[in-house]
Amino acid sequence: MDTSLERKVEYQKGKSVVHTTVLVESGIYSIVRHPQYLGLILLVLGLVLISQHWLSVISGVTGSVLFYIDVRKEEQSNIEKFGDDYKRYMQKVPRMNFLVGVIRLLRRRKRG
């Protein structure tokens, strides 16, 4: 399977793209830093809204909180891995706020 992320990153054959050695800042990563987690959280919350059961609400909120905690851990790992480049990227691109990410991207394109 060849995804757009796989075409933009450098990683060793036989390893997952999560072992990339290059910081990707284009495509969806120019809008939000963690699109996979954002998608999962939105999916979970959508399922909660569809089911409208108290057990779904508890498990959905718990799952979303755990995903968010995982995002924070991943960011610490990325800071250690990519250093100041990742810190600059964090200043430019929001963690998971898609709307703010689109607005910032449009402003950057206007300036450039």
Buried (B, 14 or more C-beta within 10 A) or exposed (E): EEEEBEEBBEBEEEEEEEEBEEBBBEEBBBBBBBBEBBEBBEEBBEEBEEEEEEEBBEBBEEBBEEBBEEBEEBBEEBBEEBEEBBEEBBEBBBBBBBEBBBEBBEEEEEEE
